[in-house]
């Protein structure tokens, strides 16, 4: 099996037992034969994600290889789970061991709640690790606005970096409940949580501001409530009303069909006071044959 040989060549780096990290990013098109899989590590739990159907025999071979390799590295996994992303509901099955309902995995010394039984999203987007590092390094004494906050990982990073306050806004009460747990687990205070529709909340956000750092990390598509072409420009037009000169912005785009230029052009058109500074690098393990198809995290500042 050629794909297995290529994976064996790729999986040759140390893994920290308590960390959360991607150990194989086949979707980057750089591991021949494994272009439709991803393998993640969450505090001794392995998640294999299939984006297209694989033969059951190949799945068994991969699970056996991972189990034996990890034991050889003296990192026996607690569980190996398989998520079939190509099926409706992204069902997850356990291939080995026992999968806990709640896993606490580390990233850069902070702990985040992971639920590998929870459909498509498990609580932490691993490709955003460098974005969280950037926020942590620049958040000291700042008031931070975290839009589309999901489980508030950016907020945890900001407060750990010394932010004075973080406002988290997301429509999902369940995601924000996990965010509260993440803050409590890390003994962090100073966060506020609002389960609101952003497009009905501009007045409230303005009253709570102004903000020194704004993070915008929207879904690439969420039914009629958010589409990139229709709704991202509406967000960008409001950014200056929430901030003062000198504010910084982290604008994120996780849509393979959209390039960095899409977002840069939107900002130039709808918020000309903002200056593009740089694109943050993605974690090395997320290297992609076509970089513009991978996650785009862009830093802007207000003149």
ABEGO torsion letter per residue (X at the ends): XAAAAAAAAABABBBBAABBBBABBAAAGABBGAAABBBBBBGGBBBBBBABBBBAAAAAAAAAAAAAAAAAAGBBBABBBBBBAABBGGBBBBABEBBBABBBBBBGGBBBBBBAABEABAGBBAAAAAAAAAAAAAABGBBBBBBGAEAGAAAAAAAAAGBABBBBBBABAAAAAAAAAAAAAAGBBGBBBBBBBAAAAAAAAAAAOBBABBBBBBBABBEAABBAAAAAAAAAAAAAAABBBGBBBBBBBBBAABBAAAAAAAAAAABAABBBABBBBBBAAABBABAAABBBBBBBBBX
